[in-house]
Amino acid sequence: MIFASSSMKDAINTVGDKNGLPTGWINEEFRKTSSYTEKIRQYSKHYKLFANILEARMLPSEYDVAMKLASLRPYKYDMSDAVDKFKLTR
């Protein structure tokens, strides 16, 4: 999730460029789903700090699967993503 000004978003793009990530590498579309909650941060774990500016956090797989199944957006790959994540947890 990004809570930042446009200058922070510029920094995110710079970090992405330095790390070979594609433009738009941070996807926040999940915030528009019915499964989104502000409590996500408390369930996520620190993954990586980019350039001492941007912290990446990850949800445990079971939370990610539950969110995908609750959303089931018809224009996304929520079902196949959930199945793939479920296979990884077994």
Distance bins in CASP14 RR format, pairs under 12 A and 6 or more apart:
PFRMAT RR
TARGET T0000
AUTHOR 0000-0000-0000
RMODE 2
METHOD distances of the structure
MODEL  1
1 12 0 0 0 0 0 1 0 0 0 0 0
1 26 0 0 0 0 1 0 0 0 0 0 0
1 27 0 0 0 0 0 1 0 0 0 0 0
1 28 1 0 0 1 0 0 0 0 0 0 0
1 29 0 0 0 0 0 1 0 0 0 0 0
1 30 0 0 0 0 1 0 0 0 0 0 0
1 31 1 0 0 1 0 0 0 0 0 0 0
1 36 0 0 0 0 1 0 0 0 0 0 0
1 37 0 0 0 0 0 1 0 0 0 0 0
1 38 0 0 0 0 1 0 0 0 0 0 0
1 39 0 0 0 0 0 1 0 0 0 0 0
1 40 1 0 0 1 0 0 0 0 0 0 0
1 41 1 0 0 1 0 0 0 0 0 0 0
1 44 0 0 0 0 1 0 0 0 0 0 0
1 54 0 0 0 0 0 1 0 0 0 0 0
1 55 0 0 0 0 0 1 0 0 0 0 0
1 56 0 0 0 0 0 1 0 0 0 0 0
1 57 0 0 0 0 1 0 0 0 0 0 0
1 59 0 0 0 0 0 1 0 0 0 0 0
2 8 1 0 0 1 0 0 0 0 0 0 0
2 9 1 0 0 1 0 0 0 0 0 0 0
2 10 0 0 0 0 0 1 0 0 0 0 0
2 11 0 0 0 0 0 1 0 0 0 0 0
2 12 1 0 0 1 0 0 0 0 0 0 0
2 13 0 0 0 0 0 1 0 0 0 0 0
2 15 0 0 0 0 0 1 0 0 0 0 0
2 24 0 0 0 0 0 1 0 0 0 0 0
2 25 0 0 0 0 0 1 0 0 0 0 0
2 26 1 0 0 1 0 0 0 0 0 0 0
2 27 0 0 0 0 0 1 0 0 0 0 0
2 28 1 0 0 1 0 0 0 0 0 0 0
2 31 0 0 0 0 1 0 0 0 0 0 0
2 53 0 0 0 0 0 1 0 0 0 0 0
2 54 0 0 0 0 1 0 0 0 0 0 0
2 55 0 0 0 0 0 1 0 0 0 0 0
2 56 0 0 0 0 0 1 0 0 0 0 0
2 57 0 0 0 0 0 1 0 0 0 0 0
3 9 0 0 0 0 0 1 0 0 0 0 0
3 12 0 0 0 0 0 1 0 0 0 0 0
3 26 0 0 0 0 0 1 0 0 0 0 0
3 28 0 0 0 0 0 1 0 0 0 0 0
3 31 0 0 0 0 0 1 0 0 0 0 0
3 38 0 0 0 0 0 1 0 0 0 0 0
3 41 0 0 0 0 0 1 0 0 0 0 0
3 54 0 0 0 0 0 1 0 0 0 0 0
3 55 0 0 0 0 0 1 0 0 0 0 0
4 10 0 0 0 0 1 0 0 0 0 0 0
4 11 0 0 0 0 1 0 0 0 0 0 0
4 12 1 0 0 1 0 0 0 0 0 0 0
4 13 0 0 0 0 0 1 0 0 0 0 0
4 26 0 0 0 0 0 1 0 0 0 0 0
4 28 0 0 0 0 0 1 0 0 0 0 0
4 53 0 0 0 0 1 0 0 0 0 0 0
4 54 0 0 0 0 1 0 0 0 0 0 0
4 55 0 0 0 0 0 1 0 0 0 0 0
5 11 0 0 0 0 1 0 0 0 0 0 0
5 12 0 0 0 0 0 1 0 0 0 0 0
6 12 0 0 0 0 0 1 0 0 0 0 0
6 13 0 0 0 0 0 1 0 0 0 0 0
7 13 0 0 0 0 0 1 0 0 0 0 0
7 14 0 0 0 0 0 1 0 0 0 0 0
7 53 0 0 0 0 0 1 0 0 0 0 0
8 14 0 0 0 0 0 1 0 0 0 0 0
8 15 0 0 0 0 0 1 0 0 0 0 0
8 26 0 0 0 0 0 1 0 0 0 0 0
8 50 0 0 0 0 0 1 0 0 0 0 0
8 51 0 0 0 0 0 1 0 0 0 0 0
8 53 1 0 0 1 0 0 0 0 0 0 0
8 54 0 0 0 0 1 0 0 0 0 0 0
8 55 0 0 0 0 0 1 0 0 0 0 0
9 15 0 0 0 0 0 1 0 0 0 0 0
9 16 0 0 0 0 0 1 0 0 0 0 0
9 23 0 0 0 0 0 1 0 0 0 0 0
9 24 0 0 0 0 1 0 0 0 0 0 0
9 25 0 0 0 0 0 1 0 0 0 0 0
9 26 0 0 0 0 1 0 0 0 0 0 0
9 28 0 0 0 0 0 1 0 0 0 0 0
9 53 0 0 0 0 0 1 0 0 0 0 0
9 54 0 0 0 0 0 1 0 0 0 0 0
10 16 0 0 0 0 0 1 0 0 0 0 0
10 17 0 0 0 0 0 1 0 0 0 0 0
10 53 0 0 0 0 0 1 0 0 0 0 0
10 54 0 0 0 0 0 1 0 0 0 0 0
11 17 0 0 0 0 0 1 0 0 0 0 0
11 18 0 0 0 0 0 1 0 0 0 0 0
11 26 0 0 0 0 0 1 0 0 0 0 0
11 50 0 0 0 0 1 0 0 0 0 0 0
11 51 1 0 0 1 0 0 0 0 0 0 0
11 52 0 0 0 0 0 1 0 0 0 0 0
11 53 1 0 1 0 0 0 0 0 0 0 0
11 54 1 0 0 1 0 0 0 0 0 0 0
12 18 0 0 0 0 0 1 0 0 0 0 0
12 19 0 0 0 0 0 1 0 0 0 0 0
12 21 0 0 0 0 1 0 0 0 0 0 0
12 23 0 0 0 0 0 1 0 0 0 0 0
12 24 0 0 0 0 1 0 0 0 0 0 0
12 25 0 0 0 0 1 0 0 0 0 0 0
12 26 1 0 0 1 0 0 0 0 0 0 0
12 28 0 0 0 0 0 1 0 0 0 0 0
12 50 0 0 0 0 1 0 0 0 0 0 0
12 51 0 0 0 0 1 0 0 0 0 0 0
12 53 1 0 0 1 0 0 0 0 0 0 0
12 54 1 0 1 0 0 0 0 0 0 0 0
12 55 0 0 0 0 0 1 0 0 0 0 0
12 56 0 0 0 0 0 1 0 0 0 0 0
13 19 0 0 0 0 0 1 0 0 0 0 0
13 20 0 0 0 0 0 1 0 0 0 0 0
13 21 0 0 0 0 1 0 0 0 0 0 0
13 22 0 0 0 0 0 1 0 0 0 0 0
13 23 1 0 0 1 0 0 0 0 0 0 0
13 24 1 0 0 1 0 0 0 0 0 0 0
13 25 0 0 0 0 1 0 0 0 0 0 0
13 26 0 0 0 0 1 0 0 0 0 0 0
13 50 0 0 0 0 0 1 0 0 0 0 0
13 51 0 0 0 0 0 1 0 0 0 0 0
13 53 0 0 0 0 0 1 0 0 0 0 0
13 54 0 0 0 0 0 1 0 0 0 0 0
14 20 0 0 0 0 0 1 0 0 0 0 0
14 21 0 0 0 0 0 1 0 0 0 0 0
14 23 0 0 0 0 0 1 0 0 0 0 0
14 25 0 0 0 0 0 1 0 0 0 0 0
14 50 0 0 0 0 1 0 0 0 0 0 0
14 51 1 0 0 1 0 0 0 0 0 0 0
14 53 0 0 0 0 1 0 0 0 0 0 0
14 54 0 0 0 0 1 0 0 0 0 0 0
15 21 1 0 0 1 0 0 0 0 0 0 0
15 24 0 0 0 0 0 1 0 0 0 0 0
15 25 0 0 0 0 1 0 0 0 0 0 0
15 26 0 0 0 0 1 0 0 0 0 0 0
15 48 0 0 0 0 0 1 0 0 0 0 0
15 49 0 0 0 0 1 0 0 0 0 0 0
15 50 1 0 1 0 0 0 0 0 0 0 0
15 51 1 0 1 0 0 0 0 0 0 0 0
15 52 0 0 0 0 1 0 0 0 0 0 0
15 53 1 0 0 1 0 0 0 0 0 0 0
15 54 1 0 1 0 0 0 0 0 0 0 0
15 55 0 0 0 0 0 1 0 0 0 0 0
15 56 0 0 0 0 1 0 0 0 0 0 0
16 22 0 0 0 0 1 0 0 0 0 0 0
16 23 0 0 0 0 1 0 0 0 0 0 0
16 24 0 0 0 0 1 0 0 0 0 0 0
16 25 1 0 1 0 0 0 0 0 0 0 0
16 26 0 0 0 0 1 0 0 0 0 0 0
16 50 1 0 0 1 0 0 0 0 0 0 0
16 51 0 0 0 0 1 0 0 0 0 0 0
16 53 0 0 0 0 0 1 0 0 0 0 0
16 54 0 0 0 0 1 0 0 0 0 0 0
16 56 0 0 0 0 0 1 0 0 0 0 0
17 23 0 0 0 0 1 0 0 0 0 0 0
17 24 0 0 0 0 0 1 0 0 0 0 0
17 25 0 0 0 0 1 0 0 0 0 0 0
17 50 0 0 0 0 0 1 0 0 0 0 0
17 51 0 0 0 0 0 1 0 0 0 0 0
18 25 0 0 0 0 0 1 0 0 0 0 0
18 50 0 0 0 0 1 0 0 0 0 0 0
18 51 1 0 0 1 0 0 0 0 0 0 0
18 53 0 0 0 0 0 1 0 0 0 0 0
18 54 0 0 0 0 0 1 0 0 0 0 0
19 25 0 0 0 0 1 0 0 0 0 0 0
19 26 0 0 0 0 0 1 0 0 0 0 0
19 48 0 0 0 0 1 0 0 0 0 0 0
19 49 0 0 0 0 0 1 0 0 0 0 0
19 50 1 0 0 1 0 0 0 0 0 0 0
19 51 0 0 0 0 1 0 0 0 0 0 0
19 53 0 0 0 0 0 1 0 0 0 0 0
19 54 0 0 0 0 0 1 0 0 0 0 0
19 56 0 0 0 0 0 1 0 0 0 0 0
20 50 0 0 0 0 0 1 0 0 0 0 0
21 27 0 0 0 0 0 1 0 0 0 0 0
21 48 0 0 0 0 0 1 0 0 0 0 0
21 50 0 0 0 0 1 0 0 0 0 0 0
21 51 0 0 0 0 0 1 0 0 0 0 0
21 54 0 0 0 0 0 1 0 0 0 0 0
21 56 0 0 0 0 0 1 0 0 0 0 0
25 50 0 0 0 0 0 1 0 0 0 0 0
25 54 0 0 0 0 0 1 0 0 0 0 0
25 56 0 0 0 0 0 1 0 0 0 0 0
26 50 0 0 0 0 0 1 0 0 0 0 0
26 54 0 0 0 0 1 0 0 0 0 0 0
26 55 0 0 0 0 0 1 0 0 0 0 0
26 56 0 0 0 0 1 0 0 0 0 0 0
26 57 0 0 0 0 0 1 0 0 0 0 0
27 33 0 0 0 0 0 1 0 0 0 0 0
27 76 0 0 0 0 0 1 0 0 0 0 0
27 81 0 0 0 0 0 1 0 0 0 0 0
28 36 0 0 0 0 1 0 0 0 0 0 0
28 40 0 0 0 0 0 1 0 0 0 0 0
29 35 0 0 0 0 0 1 0 0 0 0 0
29 36 0 0 0 0 1 0 0 0 0 0 0
29 67 0 0 0 0 0 1 0 0 0 0 0
29 71 0 0 0 0 1 0 0 0 0 0 0
29 73 0 0 0 0 1 0 0 0 0 0 0
29 75 0 0 0 0 1 0 0 0 0 0 0
29 76 1 0 0 1 0 0 0 0 0 0 0
29 77 0 0 0 0 0 1 0 0 0 0 0
29 78 0 0 0 0 0 1 0 0 0 0 0
30 36 1 0 1 0 0 0 0 0 0 0 0
30 37 0 0 0 0 0 1 0 0 0 0 0
30 40 0 0 0 0 1 0 0 0 0 0 0
30 44 0 0 0 0 0 1 0 0 0 0 0
30 59 0 0 0 0 1 0 0 0 0 0 0
30 63 0 0 0 0 0 1 0 0 0 0 0
30 64 0 0 0 0 1 0 0 0 0 0 0
30 67 1 0 0 1 0 0 0 0 0 0 0
30 68 0 0 0 0 1 0 0 0 0 0 0
30 70 0 0 0 0 0 1 0 0 0 0 0
30 71 1 0 0 1 0 0 0 0 0 0 0
30 73 0 0 0 0 1 0 0 0 0 0 0
30 76 0 0 0 0 1 0 0 0 0 0 0
30 78 0 0 0 0 1 0 0 0 0 0 0
30 81 0 0 0 0 0 1 0 0 0 0 0
31 37 0 0 0 0 1 0 0 0 0 0 0
31 38 0 0 0 0 1 0 0 0 0 0 0
31 40 0 0 0 0 1 0 0 0 0 0 0
31 67 0 0 0 0 0 1 0 0 0 0 0
31 71 0 0 0 0 0 1 0 0 0 0 0
32 71 0 0 0 0 1 0 0 0 0 0 0
32 73 0 0 0 0 1 0 0 0 0 0 0
32 75 0 0 0 0 0 1 0 0 0 0 0
32 76 0 0 0 0 0 1 0 0 0 0 0
33 40 0 0 0 0 0 1 0 0 0 0 0
33 66 0 0 0 0 0 1 0 0 0 0 0
33 67 1 0 0 1 0 0 0 0 0 0 0
33 68 0 0 0 0 1 0 0 0 0 0 0
33 69 0 0 0 0 0 1 0 0 0 0 0
33 70 1 0 0 1 0 0 0 0 0 0 0
33 71 1 0 1 0 0 0 0 0 0 0 0
33 72 0 0 0 0 1 0 0 0 0 0 0
33 73 1 0 0 1 0 0 0 0 0 0 0
33 74 0 0 0 0 0 1 0 0 0 0 0
33 75 0 0 0 0 0 1 0 0 0 0 0
33 76 0 0 0 0 1 0 0 0 0 0 0
33 78 0 0 0 0 1 0 0 0 0 0 0
34 66 0 0 0 0 0 1 0 0 0 0 0
34 67 0 0 0 0 1 0 0 0 0 0 0
34 68 0 0 0 0 0 1 0 0 0 0 0
34 69 0 0 0 0 0 1 0 0 0 0 0
34 70 1 0 0 1 0 0 0 0 0 0 0
34 71 1 0 0 1 0 0 0 0 0 0 0
34 72 0 0 0 0 1 0 0 0 0 0 0
34 73 0 0 0 0 1 0 0 0 0 0 0
34 78 0 0 0 0 0 1 0 0 0 0 0
35 59 0 0 0 0 0 1 0 0 0 0 0
35 63 0 0 0 0 1 0 0 0 0 0 0
35 64 0 0 0 0 1 0 0 0 0 0 0
35 65 0 0 0 0 0 1 0 0 0 0 0
35 66 1 0 0 1 0 0 0 0 0 0 0
35 67 1 0 1 0 0 0 0 0 0 0 0
35 68 1 0 0 1 0 0 0 0 0 0 0
35 69 0 0 0 0 1 0 0 0 0 0 0
35 70 1 1 0 0 0 0 0 0 0 0 0
35 71 1 0 1 0 0 0 0 0 0 0 0
35 72 0 0 0 0 1 0 0 0 0 0 0
35 73 0 0 0 0 1 0 0 0 0 0 0
35 78 0 0 0 0 1 0 0 0 0 0 0
35 82 0 0 0 0 0 1 0 0 0 0 0
36 59 0 0 0 0 0 1 0 0 0 0 0
36 63 0 0 0 0 0 1 0 0 0 0 0
36 66 0 0 0 0 0 1 0 0 0 0 0
36 67 1 0 0 1 0 0 0 0 0 0 0
36 68 0 0 0 0 0 1 0 0 0 0 0
36 70 0 0 0 0 1 0 0 0 0 0 0
36 71 0 0 0 0 1 0 0 0 0 0 0
36 73 0 0 0 0 0 1 0 0 0 0 0
37 43 0 0 0 0 1 0 0 0 0 0 0
37 44 0 0 0 0 0 1 0 0 0 0 0
37 59 0 0 0 0 0 1 0 0 0 0 0
37 63 0 0 0 0 0 1 0 0 0 0 0
37 66 0 0 0 0 0 1 0 0 0 0 0
37 67 0 0 0 0 1 0 0 0 0 0 0
37 70 0 0 0 0 0 1 0 0 0 0 0
38 44 0 0 0 0 0 1 0 0 0 0 0
39 59 0 0 0 0 0 1 0 0 0 0 0
39 63 0 0 0 0 0 1 0 0 0 0 0
39 67 0 0 0 0 0 1 0 0 0 0 0
40 57 0 0 0 0 1 0 0 0 0 0 0
40 58 0 0 0 0 0 1 0 0 0 0 0
40 59 1 0 0 1 0 0 0 0 0 0 0
40 60 0 0 0 0 0 1 0 0 0 0 0
40 63 1 0 0 1 0 0 0 0 0 0 0
40 64 0 0 0 0 0 1 0 0 0 0 0
40 66 0 0 0 0 0 1 0 0 0 0 0
40 67 0 0 0 0 1 0 0 0 0 0 0
41 55 0 0 0 0 0 1 0 0 0 0 0
41 57 1 0 0 1 0 0 0 0 0 0 0
41 58 0 0 0 0 0 1 0 0 0 0 0
41 59 0 0 0 0 1 0 0 0 0 0 0
41 63 0 0 0 0 0 1 0 0 0 0 0
42 57 0 0 0 0 0 1 0 0 0 0 0
42 59 0 0 0 0 0 1 0 0 0 0 0
42 60 0 0 0 0 0 1 0 0 0 0 0
42 63 0 0 0 0 0 1 0 0 0 0 0
43 57 0 0 0 0 1 0 0 0 0 0 0
43 58 0 0 0 0 0 1 0 0 0 0 0
43 59 1 0 0 1 0 0 0 0 0 0 0
43 60 1 0 0 1 0 0 0 0 0 0 0
43 61 0 0 0 0 0 1 0 0 0 0 0
43 62 0 0 0 0 1 0 0 0 0 0 0
43 63 1 0 1 0 0 0 0 0 0 0 0
43 64 0 0 0 0 0 1 0 0 0 0 0
43 66 0 0 0 0 0 1 0 0 0 0 0
43 67 0 0 0 0 0 1 0 0 0 0 0
44 55 0 0 0 0 1 0 0 0 0 0 0
44 56 0 0 0 0 1 0 0 0 0 0 0
44 57 1 1 0 0 0 0 0 0 0 0 0
44 58 1 0 0 1 0 0 0 0 0 0 0
44 59 1 0 1 0 0 0 0 0 0 0 0
44 60 0 0 0 0 1 0 0 0 0 0 0
44 61 0 0 0 0 0 1 0 0 0 0 0
44 63 0 0 0 0 1 0 0 0 0 0 0
44 64 0 0 0 0 1 0 0 0 0 0 0
44 67 0 0 0 0 0 1 0 0 0 0 0
45 55 0 0 0 0 0 1 0 0 0 0 0
45 56 0 0 0 0 0 1 0 0 0 0 0
45 57 1 0 0 1 0 0 0 0 0 0 0
45 58 1 0 1 0 0 0 0 0 0 0 0
45 59 1 0 0 1 0 0 0 0 0 0 0
45 60 1 0 0 1 0 0 0 0 0 0 0
45 61 0 0 0 0 0 1 0 0 0 0 0
45 63 0 0 0 0 0 1 0 0 0 0 0
45 64 0 0 0 0 0 1 0 0 0 0 0
46 54 0 0 0 0 0 1 0 0 0 0 0
46 55 1 0 0 1 0 0 0 0 0 0 0
46 56 1 0 0 1 0 0 0 0 0 0 0
46 57 1 0 1 0 0 0 0 0 0 0 0
46 58 0 0 0 0 1 0 0 0 0 0 0
46 59 0 0 0 0 0 1 0 0 0 0 0
47 54 0 0 0 0 0 1 0 0 0 0 0
47 55 1 0 0 1 0 0 0 0 0 0 0
47 56 1 0 1 0 0 0 0 0 0 0 0
47 57 1 0 1 0 0 0 0 0 0 0 0
47 58 1 0 1 0 0 0 0 0 0 0 0
47 59 0 0 0 0 1 0 0 0 0 0 0
47 60 0 0 0 0 0 1 0 0 0 0 0
48 54 0 0 0 0 1 0 0 0 0 0 0
48 55 1 0 0 1 0 0 0 0 0 0 0
48 56 1 0 1 0 0 0 0 0 0 0 0
48 57 0 0 0 0 1 0 0 0 0 0 0
48 58 0 0 0 0 1 0 0 0 0 0 0
49 55 1 0 1 0 0 0 0 0 0 0 0
49 56 1 0 0 1 0 0 0 0 0 0 0
49 57 0 0 0 0 0 1 0 0 0 0 0
50 56 1 0 0 1 0 0 0 0 0 0 0
50 57 0 0 0 0 0 1 0 0 0 0 0
57 63 0 0 0 0 0 1 0 0 0 0 0
57 64 0 0 0 0 0 1 0 0 0 0 0
58 64 0 0 0 0 1 0 0 0 0 0 0
58 85 0 0 0 0 0 1 0 0 0 0 0
59 65 0 0 0 0 1 0 0 0 0 0 0
59 66 0 0 0 0 1 0 0 0 0 0 0
59 67 1 0 0 1 0 0 0 0 0 0 0
59 68 0 0 0 0 0 1 0 0 0 0 0
59 85 0 0 0 0 1 0 0 0 0 0 0
60 66 0 0 0 0 1 0 0 0 0 0 0
60 67 0 0 0 0 0 1 0 0 0 0 0
60 85 0 0 0 0 0 1 0 0 0 0 0
60 88 0 0 0 0 0 1 0 0 0 0 0
60 89 0 0 0 0 1 0 0 0 0 0 0
61 67 0 0 0 0 0 1 0 0 0 0 0
61 68 0 0 0 0 0 1 0 0 0 0 0
61 81 0 0 0 0 0 1 0 0 0 0 0
61 82 0 0 0 0 1 0 0 0 0 0 0
61 83 0 0 0 0 0 1 0 0 0 0 0
61 84 0 0 0 0 1 0 0 0 0 0 0
61 85 1 0 1 0 0 0 0 0 0 0 0
61 86 1 0 0 1 0 0 0 0 0 0 0
61 87 0 0 0 0 1 0 0 0 0 0 0
61 88 1 0 0 1 0 0 0 0 0 0 0
61 89 1 0 1 0 0 0 0 0 0 0 0
61 90 0 0 0 0 0 1 0 0 0 0 0
62 68 0 0 0 0 0 1 0 0 0 0 0
62 69 0 0 0 0 0 1 0 0 0 0 0
62 82 0 0 0 0 0 1 0 0 0 0 0
62 85 0 0 0 0 1 0 0 0 0 0 0
62 86 0 0 0 0 1 0 0 0 0 0 0
62 88 0 0 0 0 0 1 0 0 0 0 0
62 89 1 0 0 1 0 0 0 0 0 0 0
62 90 0 0 0 0 0 1 0 0 0 0 0
63 69 0 0 0 0 0 1 0 0 0 0 0
63 70 0 0 0 0 0 1 0 0 0 0 0
63 82 0 0 0 0 0 1 0 0 0 0 0
63 85 0 0 0 0 1 0 0 0 0 0 0
63 89 0 0 0 0 0 1 0 0 0 0 0
64 70 0 0 0 0 0 1 0 0 0 0 0
64 71 0 0 0 0 0 1 0 0 0 0 0
64 78 0 0 0 0 0 1 0 0 0 0 0
64 81 1 0 0 1 0 0 0 0 0 0 0
64 82 1 0 0 1 0 0 0 0 0 0 0
64 83 0 0 0 0 0 1 0 0 0 0 0
64 84 0 0 0 0 0 1 0 0 0 0 0
64 85 1 0 1 0 0 0 0 0 0 0 0
64 86 0 0 0 0 1 0 0 0 0 0 0
64 88 0 0 0 0 1 0 0 0 0 0 0
64 89 0 0 0 0 1 0 0 0 0 0 0
65 71 0 0 0 0 0 1 0 0 0 0 0
65 72 0 0 0 0 0 1 0 0 0 0 0
65 78 0 0 0 0 1 0 0 0 0 0 0
65 79 0 0 0 0 0 1 0 0 0 0 0
65 80 0 0 0 0 0 1 0 0 0 0 0
65 81 0 0 0 0 1 0 0 0 0 0 0
65 82 1 0 1 0 0 0 0 0 0 0 0
65 83 0 0 0 0 1 0 0 0 0 0 0
65 84 0 0 0 0 1 0 0 0 0 0 0
65 85 1 0 1 0 0 0 0 0 0 0 0
65 86 1 0 1 0 0 0 0 0 0 0 0
65 87 0 0 0 0 0 1 0 0 0 0 0
65 88 0 0 0 0 1 0 0 0 0 0 0
65 89 1 0 0 1 0 0 0 0 0 0 0
65 90 0 0 0 0 0 1 0 0 0 0 0
66 72 0 0 0 0 0 1 0 0 0 0 0
66 78 0 0 0 0 0 1 0 0 0 0 0
66 81 0 0 0 0 0 1 0 0 0 0 0
66 82 0 0 0 0 1 0 0 0 0 0 0
66 85 0 0 0 0 1 0 0 0 0 0 0
66 86 0 0 0 0 0 1 0 0 0 0 0
66 89 0 0 0 0 0 1 0 0 0 0 0
67 73 0 0 0 0 0 1 0 0 0 0 0
67 76 0 0 0 0 0 1 0 0 0 0 0
67 78 0 0 0 0 1 0 0 0 0 0 0
67 81 0 0 0 0 1 0 0 0 0 0 0
67 82 0 0 0 0 1 0 0 0 0 0 0
67 85 0 0 0 0 1 0 0 0 0 0 0
68 76 0 0 0 0 1 0 0 0 0 0 0
68 77 0 0 0 0 1 0 0 0 0 0 0
68 78 1 0 1 0 0 0 0 0 0 0 0
68 79 1 0 0 1 0 0 0 0 0 0 0
68 80 0 0 0 0 1 0 0 0 0 0 0
68 81 1 0 1 0 0 0 0 0 0 0 0
68 82 1 1 0 0 0 0 0 0 0 0 0
68 83 0 0 0 0 1 0 0 0 0 0 0
68 84 0 0 0 0 1 0 0 0 0 0 0
68 85 1 0 0 1 0 0 0 0 0 0 0
68 86 0 0 0 0 1 0 0 0 0 0 0
69 78 1 0 0 1 0 0 0 0 0 0 0
69 79 1 0 0 1 0 0 0 0 0 0 0
69 80 0 0 0 0 0 1 0 0 0 0 0
69 81 0 0 0 0 1 0 0 0 0 0 0
69 82 1 0 1 0 0 0 0 0 0 0 0
69 83 0 0 0 0 1 0 0 0 0 0 0
69 85 0 0 0 0 1 0 0 0 0 0 0
69 86 0 0 0 0 1 0 0 0 0 0 0
70 78 0 0 0 0 1 0 0 0 0 0 0
70 79 0 0 0 0 0 1 0 0 0 0 0
70 82 0 0 0 0 1 0 0 0 0 0 0
71 77 0 0 0 0 0 1 0 0 0 0 0
71 78 1 0 1 0 0 0 0 0 0 0 0
71 79 0 0 0 0 1 0 0 0 0 0 0
71 81 0 0 0 0 1 0 0 0 0 0 0
71 82 0 0 0 0 1 0 0 0 0 0 0
72 78 1 0 1 0 0 0 0 0 0 0 0
72 79 1 0 0 1 0 0 0 0 0 0 0
72 80 0 0 0 0 0 1 0 0 0 0 0
72 81 0 0 0 0 0 1 0 0 0 0 0
72 82 0 0 0 0 1 0 0 0 0 0 0
72 83 0 0 0 0 0 1 0 0 0 0 0
73 79 0 0 0 0 1 0 0 0 0 0 0
73 80 0 0 0 0 0 1 0 0 0 0 0
73 81 0 0 0 0 0 1 0 0 0 0 0
73 82 0 0 0 0 0 1 0 0 0 0 0
76 82 0 0 0 0 0 1 0 0 0 0 0
77 83 0 0 0 0 1 0 0 0 0 0 0
77 84 0 0 0 0 1 0 0 0 0 0 0
77 85 0 0 0 0 0 1 0 0 0 0 0
78 84 0 0 0 0 0 1 0 0 0 0 0
78 85 0 0 0 0 0 1 0 0 0 0 0
79 85 0 0 0 0 0 1 0 0 0 0 0
79 86 0 0 0 0 0 1 0 0 0 0 0
80 86 0 0 0 0 0 1 0 0 0 0 0
80 87 0 0 0 0 0 1 0 0 0 0 0
81 87 0 0 0 0 0 1 0 0 0 0 0
81 88 0 0 0 0 0 1 0 0 0 0 0
82 88 0 0 0 0 0 1 0 0 0 0 0
82 89 0 0 0 0 0 1 0 0 0 0 0
83 89 0 0 0 0 0 1 0 0 0 0 0
83 90 0 0 0 0 0 1 0 0 0 0 0
84 90 0 0 0 0 0 1 0 0 0 0 0
END
